[in-house]
Amino acid sequence: MGTIYFLVQQMMTFSIPLLIVALGGLFSERSGVVNIALEGIMIIGGFSSILFINFMQKMGVFDGQLLLICAVLIAVISGGAFSLLHAYAAINMNADQTISGTALNTFAPAFAIYGARMIQPSNVQQITFNNTFRIASVPLLGDIPIIGNLLFKQAYITTYIGFAILIAATILLYKTRFGLRLRACGEHPQAADSVGVNVYKMRYFGVLISGMLAGLGGLVFVVPTSTNFNATVAGYGFLGIAVLIFGQWKPIRIFIASLFFGLMKTISSSYSGISLLLQLGINSYIYKMVPYIATLIVLAFTSKRSQAPRALGQPYDHGGR
């Protein structure tokens, strides 16, 4: 039973960042804008929020859950601001959305490394922090049999933020006027425009929300898995795109896909803590390749049946109807 608890807790650690980032990509692509800049936005969100944590802990102003919540806000704001560069290029300038996203992915790690070296007196690119954010046991909920051990012990508040975002995203997309208009802009922007929907505005909102969630994903990825940030998120932005495609651009399916890829990542990173896998004697490099091999296999079998928004990646010209 202890192995199961360990697997589920580790799977949540890897699945929640994927869920948040993929839901971010969902909002952008549902509006009709391809966002492969998720990787770069995660790096910017992680850089700004971890740097904030570093400063606050050195100053001794405050720590613990309050500091983490403030860092969440920093990650959301910085990720949203950075994504506006992609929004402007893709929506106003009608730039190739893939090239625009690639440019941001190239810029982000270089900026994070340069910024870290310039700001820190030691001139190193790693930004360290003390992980004081793990919750040993959530009061009351941690005492629930089985579920308490699975979800409410040795956990992070970011896990519950991820579930809250999933619920909010589902309601926002399918139960509100905003969600209907956003989806319409990704399916048939001309029809949406004909009934008075501002396609440009809705697409800006989609990319902005996408950036905010991807920036948060950068922080959520770093905090449970490390005590330093080194200008990388280990390809999680691209893996988030795979989760988005595998989830067919639908929140609940994205959640299931994130659990699957989270399990693959758990096997990759924590196989040494699973006695059954350790006894197989398989080379460690094989385990490290598991998430990416699984990504290729899944996409090979699901890409033909993918149901992306019809206007995805197509620039919209209001005057060219």
MOZILIN-V826657 format. One record per pair of residues at least 6 apart in sequence whose ideal C-beta (glycine too) atoms are under 7 Angstrom apart, sorted by the first residue. I is the first residue (numbers start at 1). J is the second residue. D is the distance in Angstrom with one decimal. If there is no record, write none. Layout:
# MOZILIN-V826657
I/J/D, I/J/D
This chain:
# MOZILIN-V826657
3/274/6.3, 5/149/5.1, 5/150/6.2, 6/273/6.2, 7/266/6.2, 8/150/4.8, 9/154/5.9, 10/266/4.4, 10/270/5.1, 11/259/6.7, 11/262/4.6, 11/263/5.2, 11/266/4.8, 12/159/5.5, 13/224/4.6, 13/225/6.4, 14/262/4.2, 14/265/4.0, 14/266/5.8, 15/258/4.7, 15/259/5.2, 15/262/2.9, 16/158/6.4, 16/159/5.3, 16/162/3.9, 16/220/5.9, 17/217/4.9, 17/220/4.6, 17/221/4.0, 17/236/5.9, 18/236/6.7, 18/239/6.3, 18/240/5.5, 18/243/5.2, 18/258/4.2, 18/261/5.7, 18/262/6.1, 19/162/5.3, 19/166/6.4, 19/254/6.7, 19/255/5.9, 19/258/4.1, 20/162/5.3, 20/165/5.9, 20/213/5.4, 20/216/5.7, 20/217/4.3, 20/220/5.9, 21/38/5.5, 21/42/6.4, 21/213/6.7, 21/214/5.3, 21/217/3.7, 21/236/6.4, 21/237/6.3, 21/240/3.5, 22/240/4.5, 22/243/4.1, 22/244/4.5, 22/247/6.6, 22/254/4.9, 22/258/6.1, 23/165/6.0, 23/166/6.7, 23/169/5.0, 23/213/5.7, 23/251/6.5, 23/254/6.3, 24/38/6.5, 24/209/6.9, 24/210/4.3, 24/213/3.1, 24/214/4.3, 24/217/6.6, 25/35/5.5, 25/38/5.6, 25/210/6.0, 25/240/6.0, 25/241/6.0, 25/244/4.6, 26/169/7.0, 26/244/6.0, 26/249/6.0, 26/251/6.9, 26/254/6.5, 27/206/4.8, 27/209/4.2, 27/210/4.8, 28/35/3.9, 28/206/4.9, 28/207/4.9, 28/210/3.6, 29/35/6.4, 29/186/6.8, 29/244/7.0, 29/249/6.4, 29/309/6.1, 29/312/5.6, 30/173/6.9, 30/182/5.6, 30/183/5.4, 30/186/4.7, 30/206/6.3, 30/249/6.5, 30/309/5.9, 31/182/5.2, 31/185/5.1, 31/186/5.2, 31/202/5.7, 31/203/4.5, 31/206/2.8, 32/185/5.4, 32/186/4.1, 32/189/6.1, 32/203/5.9, 32/309/6.1, 32/311/4.5, 32/312/5.8, 32/314/6.6, 32/316/6.9, 33/90/5.2, 33/91/6.9, 33/97/6.0, 33/203/5.4, 33/206/6.1, 33/207/5.4, 34/97/4.2, 34/98/6.2, 34/101/6.8, 34/312/6.1, 34/313/4.6, 35/86/6.6, 35/101/6.0, 35/207/6.5, 35/210/5.2, 36/98/6.1, 36/101/3.8, 36/102/6.7, 36/241/6.3, 37/86/5.1, 37/101/3.7, 37/104/3.9, 37/105/5.8, 38/214/4.7, 38/237/3.7, 38/240/5.3, 38/241/6.3, 39/105/5.0, 39/233/6.5, 39/235/7.0, 39/237/2.7, 39/238/5.7, 40/104/4.1, 40/105/4.0, 40/107/6.6, 40/108/3.4, 41/79/5.0, 41/82/5.5, 41/83/5.6, 41/104/7.0, 41/211/5.2, 41/214/3.9, 41/215/5.6, 42/214/5.3, 42/215/7.0, 42/217/5.2, 42/218/3.6, 42/221/6.7, 42/233/4.5, 42/236/6.2, 42/237/5.0, 43/108/4.1, 43/109/5.6, 43/112/5.4, 43/218/6.1, 43/231/6.3, 43/232/7.0, 43/233/5.8, 44/78/5.5, 44/79/6.1, 44/82/4.5, 44/108/5.3, 44/215/6.3, 45/75/4.0, 45/78/5.5, 45/79/3.9, 45/214/6.5, 45/215/2.7, 45/216/6.2, 45/217/6.9, 45/218/3.6, 45/219/5.8, 46/218/3.2, 46/219/5.6, 46/221/6.7, 46/222/5.0, 46/229/5.5, 46/233/6.2, 47/112/4.1, 47/115/6.6, 47/229/6.4, 47/231/6.9, 48/74/5.4, 48/75/6.5, 48/78/3.9, 49/71/4.2, 49/74/4.6, 49/75/3.8, 49/219/4.3, 50/127/5.1, 50/129/5.9, 50/222/5.9, 50/229/4.1, 51/119/6.9, 51/127/5.5, 52/71/5.5, 52/74/4.8, 53/67/6.2, 53/71/5.1, 53/129/4.6, 54/127/5.3, 54/128/6.6, 54/129/5.2, 56/62/6.5, 56/67/5.6, 57/63/6.1, 57/129/6.1, 57/130/5.6, 63/132/5.3, 64/132/5.6, 65/133/6.7, 65/157/5.9, 68/133/4.7, 68/157/6.2, 71/219/5.9, 72/161/6.9, 72/216/6.2, 72/219/6.4, 75/215/4.6, 75/216/4.9, 75/218/6.1, 75/219/4.0, 76/212/4.6, 76/215/5.7, 76/216/5.2, 78/215/5.4, 79/211/4.6, 79/212/5.4, 79/214/5.3, 79/215/1.6, 79/216/6.5, 79/218/6.9, 80/208/5.3, 80/211/4.5, 80/212/4.1, 80/215/6.5, 82/211/6.0, 83/207/5.3, 83/208/6.1, 83/210/6.0, 83/211/2.3, 84/208/6.6, 85/104/6.3, 86/100/5.3, 86/101/6.1, 86/104/5.7, 86/207/6.0, 87/204/5.3, 87/207/3.9, 87/208/6.7, 89/95/4.2, 89/100/4.2, 90/97/4.6, 90/100/5.4, 91/200/5.7, 91/203/5.1, 91/204/6.3, 94/315/4.0, 97/313/5.5, 109/231/4.7, 109/232/6.5, 112/231/3.9, 113/125/4.5, 113/231/4.7, 116/125/4.7, 116/127/5.4, 116/231/6.9, 117/123/5.1, 117/124/6.7, 117/125/5.5, 125/230/6.4, 125/231/6.0, 126/228/4.7, 126/229/7.0, 126/230/5.0, 127/228/6.3, 127/229/4.6, 128/227/6.2, 128/228/4.5, 129/227/6.1, 130/227/7.0, 131/223/6.8, 131/227/5.3, 133/156/5.9, 133/223/5.9, 134/154/6.3, 134/156/6.3, 135/155/5.2, 135/156/6.7, 135/157/6.8, 136/153/6.9, 136/154/6.6, 137/152/6.7, 137/153/4.9, 138/152/4.1, 138/155/6.8, 141/148/6.1, 141/152/4.2, 142/148/4.7, 142/152/4.3, 142/153/5.1, 144/152/7.0, 156/223/6.5, 156/224/5.3, 158/220/4.5, 158/223/6.5, 162/220/6.9, 165/213/6.8, 166/251/6.1, 166/255/5.6, 169/251/5.1, 170/251/4.5, 170/252/6.9, 172/178/6.5, 172/179/5.1, 173/179/3.9, 173/183/6.7, 173/251/6.7, 181/192/6.5, 181/197/5.0, 181/202/5.5, 182/202/5.4, 182/205/6.9, 182/206/5.7, 184/191/6.7, 184/192/4.0, 184/197/6.4, 185/192/5.2, 185/197/6.7, 185/199/5.0, 185/202/4.5, 185/203/5.9, 186/309/3.5, 186/311/5.6, 186/312/6.2, 187/309/5.6, 187/310/5.1, 187/311/6.2, 188/310/6.7, 188/311/6.5, 189/199/4.6, 189/311/5.4, 189/316/4.7, 190/321/5.6, 192/199/5.9, 193/199/5.3, 193/318/6.6, 193/321/7.0, 199/316/5.1, 199/318/7.0, 214/237/6.9, 218/233/5.8, 221/233/5.3, 221/236/5.5, 222/229/5.3, 239/261/6.3, 239/291/6.9, 239/295/6.5, 242/295/4.8, 242/299/6.1, 243/254/6.0, 243/257/4.6, 243/258/5.2, 243/261/5.7, 244/254/6.3, 245/299/6.5, 245/303/6.9, 245/306/5.7, 246/257/4.2, 246/298/5.4, 246/302/5.7, 247/253/3.9, 247/254/3.3, 247/256/7.0, 247/257/4.2, 248/306/6.6, 248/307/5.6, 249/307/6.9, 249/308/6.4, 249/309/6.7, 261/291/6.3, 261/294/6.9, 264/290/5.2, 264/291/4.4, 264/294/4.6, 265/291/4.9, 267/277/6.9, 267/287/6.3, 267/290/5.4, 268/287/5.3, 268/288/5.3, 268/290/4.7, 268/291/5.2, 271/277/4.4, 271/278/6.6, 271/287/4.6, 272/278/5.9
